[in-house]
Amino acid sequence: MRDVLGELHRRWEAGETVGVGTVVDTFSSAPRAPGAAMLVGTDGAVVGSVSGGCVEGAVYELAQQVITEGTPVLQRYGVSDDDAFAVGLTCGGIIDIYVERVDRESMPELPGLVESVRSGRPVAVVTTVEHPEERLRGRRMLVRPDAVDGSLGSRRIDDAVADDARGLLASGRSGTLHYGPDGQRRGEGMAVFVNAFEPPPRMLVFGAIDFAAAMARMGAYLGYEVTVCDARPVFATRSRFPDAHEVVVDWPHRYLRTEADAGRLDSRTVVTVLTHDPKFDVPVLEVALRLDLGYVGAMGSRRTHDDRMRRLREAGLTEAELKHLASPVGLDLGARTPEETAVSIAAEIIALRWGGGGRRLSDVDGRIHAEQQR
């Protein structure tokens, strides 16, 4: 829902009614992950996507129906359906989409959600998408690490779901949870969708060079909050890195240690060291490789890499710590320009995140999308 949240809030404030379809569960090679959403306005406007084009037409029609009738619908689309080809889902996946009407009356908590997301505070929207009692379908609550707003119908349900929702929120995952009708851990009949909104992951780019400018653009495009850091104030300027969210003048290792000590880094954080100057990159890598980060990469030639590894070993890093270093950085794409190099680095980050092999899909058999962890 993050992609449509701004437009949803704008129309909510204007007093409009919209239909929102949200992917709540996926199976096999589904094109979009849980949480992907599409907004349909009464004026016919469409914002967002639930399947990359496969079933948008069917969801559009269903959203118009839900706007008119007001009753939410949990709809499954897949190649096993009789109308699969009619709606366009020919990719082989199965997706469950929850379509609901949203207006001021049905979603009074929207401003609180928007405020939390904009301020970078973790929050999850929990919606009952399936329940034997019709009156409880569509119930919603906001779950924060230290508070709960709203109710799904009973204290027992709220306590069980809030506890599990916080677990998903802490890991940055959205997903569907199943319970008995009154929140029983062992049971079925009730399904809730937890849409987690954690702060965006960070990308720290060390080295204020032309490659860093391209990397900042790529990182912002991929949804990272990008910081460019360099100790040289003449190079680390806002005008040279307009796509970065933050430009910092500081010694890289000192800045990284400060951020780590302040708790502003996590296992999703990406670090790219582009200076290929030992007085900058060895100290910052010495810090980075001892942290629990999502990715640490360093640019340089084979000779630079060998020298860097020698210096890091002399600094006391173990082989277990060094194996987490992606160096030379990026996938073998034959990249030459800063922009191509940024694509190469981004491709490596994506491949490591999702378990991809970096090969051409035309040379690989089996699923295109790796099975998501549940």
C-alpha positions in Angstrom: 0.0 0.0 0.0 3.0 2.3 0.4 2.9 3.2 -3.3 -0.7 4.4 -3.2 -0.7 5.8 0.3 -0.2 9.4 -0.7 -3.0 9.4 -3.3 -5.3 7.5 -0.9 -4.8 10.1 1.8 -5.4 13.0 -0.7 -8.7 11.5 -1.8 -9.6 10.6 1.9 -9.1 14.2 2.9 -11.2 15.4 0.0 -14.1 13.2 1.2 -13.9 10.8 -1.7 -14.7 7.1 -1.7 -12.2 4.7 -3.4 -11.7 1.0 -3.9 -8.4 -0.5 -2.8 -7.2 -3.9 -3.9 -4.3 -5.4 -1.9 -2.3 -8.5 -2.5 -2.6 -10.5 0.8 -1.1 -13.8 -0.2 0.9 -15.3 -3.1 1.8 -18.8 -4.3 4.3 -20.0 -6.8 5.5 -17.4 -9.4 3.2 -14.5 -8.4 4.4 -11.2 -9.9 3.8 -8.9 -6.9 4.5 -9.4 -3.2 2.0 -9.2 -0.4 1.2 -5.5 0.3 1.2 -4.4 -3.3 -1.9 -2.3 -3.9 -4.1 -0.7 -6.5 -6.4 2.2 -5.9 -9.5 2.8 -8.0 -11.4 6.1 -7.9 -15.0 6.8 -8.6 -13.7 9.0 -11.5 -12.1 5.9 -13.1 -8.6 6.8 -12.1 -6.2 3.9 -11.3 -3.0 4.2 -9.2 -0.7 1.3 -8.4 -0.6 -2.3 -9.4 -1.4 -5.7 -7.9 0.1 -8.0 -10.6 2.2 -6.1 -13.0 -0.7 -6.1 -15.5 -2.0 -9.7 -15.2 -5.3 -9.1 -13.4 -5.6 -5.4 -13.1 -8.7 -5.3 -15.4 -10.5 -7.9 -13.2 -9.6 -6.1 -10.0 -10.7 -2.8 -11.5 -14.2 -4.2 -12.2 -14.3 -5.8 -8.7 -13.3 -2.5 -7.0 -16.1 -0.6 -8.8 -18.5 -3.2 -7.5 -17.1 -3.0 -4.0 -17.4 0.8 -4.1 -21.1 0.5 -5.0 -22.1 -2.3 -2.6 -19.7 -1.6 0.2 -18.9 -5.3 1.0 -15.2 -6.3 0.9 -14.2 -9.3 -1.2 -11.3 -11.7 -0.9 -10.7 -13.0 -4.4 -8.2 -15.6 -5.6 -6.7 -15.5 -9.1 -4.7 -18.3 -10.6 -4.1 -20.5 -13.7 -6.3 -23.2 -12.1 -9.3 -20.8 -12.4 -11.7 -21.3 -15.3 -11.4 -17.6 -16.1 -7.6 -17.4 -15.6 -6.9 -16.5 -19.2 -9.8 -14.2 -19.4 -8.4 -12.0 -16.7 -4.9 -12.4 -18.0 -3.1 -14.3 -15.2 -1.0 -16.6 -17.4 2.3 -16.4 -15.5 1.7 -19.5 -13.5 1.2 -17.9 -10.1 -1.7 -17.6 -7.7 -2.6 -14.5 -5.8 -5.2 -13.6 -3.2 -6.4 -10.0 -3.5 -8.6 -8.3 -0.9 -10.7 -5.5 -2.3 -12.4 -3.0 0.0 -14.1 0.4 0.0 -12.1 3.1 1.8 -13.6 6.4 2.9 -13.5 8.6 6.0 -16.1 6.4 7.8 -14.5 3.0 7.0 -10.9 4.0 7.7 -10.7 6.8 10.3 -7.2 5.6 11.3 -5.7 6.6 7.9 -4.2 10.0 9.1 -2.5 8.2 12.0 -1.0 5.7 9.5 0.2 8.4 7.2 1.7 10.3 10.0 3.6 7.3 11.3 4.9 6.4 7.8 6.0 9.9 7.0 7.9 10.2 10.3 9.6 6.9 9.8 8.0 5.2 12.8 7.2 1.5 12.3 3.5 0.6 12.0 1.4 -2.2 10.7 -2.1 -2.1 9.4 -4.0 -5.3 10.4 -7.2 -6.1 8.5 -9.5 -9.1 9.0 -9.9 -10.4 5.4 -11.8 -13.6 6.3 -14.1 -14.5 9.2 -17.3 -16.7 9.6 -19.1 -13.6 11.1 -19.7 -11.0 8.4 -19.7 -8.2 10.9 -16.0 -8.9 11.7 -14.8 -8.9 8.1 -13.0 -5.7 7.3 -12.2 -4.8 10.9 -8.9 -3.1 11.2 -6.4 -1.9 13.8 -3.0 -0.2 13.7 -0.2 -2.0 15.5 2.9 -0.2 16.7 5.8 -1.5 18.7 4.4 0.0 21.8 0.7 0.6 21.1 -2.5 -0.7 19.4 -5.3 1.4 17.9 -8.6 -0.1 17.0 -10.0 -3.6 17.5 -10.7 -6.7 15.5 -13.6 -7.8 17.6 -12.5 -9.1 21.0 -9.7 -8.8 23.5 -8.5 -12.3 22.8 -8.2 -11.7 19.0 -6.5 -8.4 19.5 -3.9 -9.7 21.9 -3.0 -12.7 19.7 -2.9 -10.8 16.5 -1.0 -7.8 17.9 1.7 -10.1 19.2 2.2 -11.8 15.9 1.9 -8.6 13.9 4.8 -7.1 15.9 6.9 -10.1 14.9 6.2 -9.4 11.3 6.8 -5.7 11.7 10.1 -6.3 13.4 11.3 -8.4 10.4 9.8 -5.9 7.8 7.5 -8.5 6.3 3.8 -8.3 5.4 1.7 -11.5 5.3 -1.5 -13.3 6.1 -2.0 -15.0 9.5 -4.7 -17.6 10.4 -6.6 -18.2 13.6 -9.7 -19.7 15.0 -12.8 -17.4 15.0 -11.9 -15.9 18.4 -8.1 -15.7 17.8 -7.3 -19.2 18.8 -3.7 -20.1 17.9 -4.8 -23.5 16.7 -7.8 -23.1 14.5 -9.1 -21.9 11.2 -11.8 -19.7 9.9 -10.2 -16.3 10.6 -7.5 -14.7 8.4 -5.9 -11.3 8.9 -3.5 -9.5 6.7 -0.6 -7.6 8.3 0.6 -4.8 6.1 3.9 -3.8 7.6 5.3 -0.2 7.1 8.8 -0.1 8.5 11.2 2.8 7.7 12.8 2.3 4.3 16.2 0.5 4.3 19.3 2.6 4.2 22.1 2.8 1.6 25.4 4.3 2.7 27.6 5.3 -0.1 31.2 6.2 0.9 33.3 8.2 -1.5 32.0 11.4 -3.2 33.0 10.4 -6.8 31.1 10.2 -10.0 30.3 6.6 -9.4 28.7 7.6 -6.1 26.3 10.0 -7.9 25.1 7.2 -10.1 24.8 4.8 -7.1 22.8 7.4 -5.2 20.4 7.7 -8.1 20.1 3.9 -8.3 19.6 3.5 -4.6 16.9 6.1 -4.4 15.2 4.5 -7.4 15.2 1.1 -5.6 13.6 2.7 -2.5 16.6 3.1 -0.2 17.2 6.2 1.9 20.6 7.2 0.6 23.4 8.8 2.4 26.7 9.9 0.7 29.6 10.4 3.0 33.1 11.7 2.4 35.7 13.4 4.6 36.5 16.0 1.8 34.0 18.9 2.0 35.0 20.1 -1.5 33.5 16.9 -3.0 30.7 16.1 -0.6 28.2 18.7 -1.6 24.5 18.7 -2.1 24.8 20.0 -5.7 26.9 17.0 -6.7 24.5 14.5 -5.2 21.0 15.8 -5.7 19.4 12.3 -5.5 20.9 11.5 -2.1 18.6 12.1 0.9 21.6 13.2 2.9 25.2 14.3 2.2 27.6 14.1 5.1 31.1 15.5 5.5 32.9 13.1 7.9 35.4 10.3 8.0 33.6 7.3 6.7 34.5 5.0 9.6 33.6 7.5 12.2 30.3 8.2 10.6 29.5 4.5 10.3 30.4 3.8 13.9 28.3 6.7 15.1 25.2 5.5 13.1 25.7 1.9 14.4 26.0 3.0 18.0 22.9 5.1 17.6 20.9 2.1 16.4 20.2 3.6 13.0 21.5 0.6 11.0 20.0 -2.9 10.6 20.2 -6.1 8.7 18.7 -4.4 5.6 21.3 -1.6 5.5 23.5 -1.6 2.4 27.1 -0.2 2.4 29.0 0.6 -0.8 32.6 1.8 -0.5 33.7 3.4 -3.7 36.8 5.4 -2.8 39.4 2.6 -3.5 41.7 4.6 -1.3 43.1 2.6 1.7 43.1 5.5 4.1 39.4 5.7 3.7 38.1 2.3 2.8 40.1 0.0 5.1 38.9 1.8 8.3 35.3 1.9 7.2 35.3 -1.7 6.1 36.9 -2.7 9.4 33.8 -1.3 11.1 31.2 -2.5 8.4 32.3 -6.1 8.3 31.8 -6.5 12.1 28.2 -5.3 11.9 25.0 -7.2 11.0 24.4 -5.5 7.6 22.6 -6.6 4.5 25.4 -6.0 2.1 28.9 -4.6 2.2 30.7 -4.0 -1.2 33.9 -2.2 -2.2 35.0 -1.0 -5.6 38.5 -1.5 -7.0 40.7 -3.4 -9.3 42.0 -7.0 -8.6 45.2 -5.4 -7.4 43.3 -3.0 -5.2 41.2 -5.9 -3.8 44.3 -8.0 -3.0 46.0 -5.1 -1.2 42.7 -4.3 0.6 42.3 -7.9 1.9 45.9 -7.9 3.1 45.4 -4.7 5.0 42.1 -5.9 6.5 43.7 -9.1 7.7 46.5 -7.1 9.3 43.8 -5.0 11.0 42.6 -8.2 12.7 39.5 -9.2 10.6 38.8 -12.9 10.5 38.2 -15.0 7.4 34.6 -15.4 8.5 34.2 -11.6 8.6 36.0 -11.1 5.3 33.7 -13.5 3.5 30.9 -11.0 3.8 32.7 -8.5 1.7 31.6 -8.2 -2.0 34.9 -7.2 -3.7 35.4 -6.4 -6.4 31.8 -5.0 -6.2 29.0 -5.9 -8.5 28.0 -8.6 -11.0 29.9 -9.3 -14.2 27.8 -7.3 -16.6 30.7 -5.8 -18.5 29.8 -2.4 -17.0 32.1 0.6 -17.9 30.3 3.8 -17.1 29.2 5.0 -13.6 25.6 4.3 -14.5 26.3 0.8 -15.8 28.4 0.1 -12.7 25.6 1.3 -10.5 23.3 -1.2 -12.3 25.9 -3.9 -11.7 26.1 -3.2 -8.0 22.3 -3.0 -7.6 22.0 -6.3 -9.4 24.3 -8.0 -7.0 22.4 -6.5 -4.0 19.1 -7.8 -5.4 20.5 -11.2 -6.2 21.9 -11.6 -2.7 18.7 -10.4 -1.1 16.4 -12.8 -3.0 18.8 -15.7 -3.6 19.2 -15.1 -7.4 22.2 -16.5 -9.3 22.8 -13.5 -11.6 22.5 -15.7 -14.7 20.4 -15.0 -17.8 16.8 -16.2 -17.2 16.8 -17.8 -20.6 19.6 -20.1 -19.4 17.8 -21.1 -16.2 15.1 -23.7 -15.8 12.4 -23.6 -13.0 10.7 -20.7 -11.3 11.5 -17.1 -12.2 10.7 -15.9 -8.7 12.1 -17.7 -5.7 9.7 -19.0 -3.2 9.2 -16.4 -0.5 9.8 -17.4 3.1 6.7 -17.8 5.3 
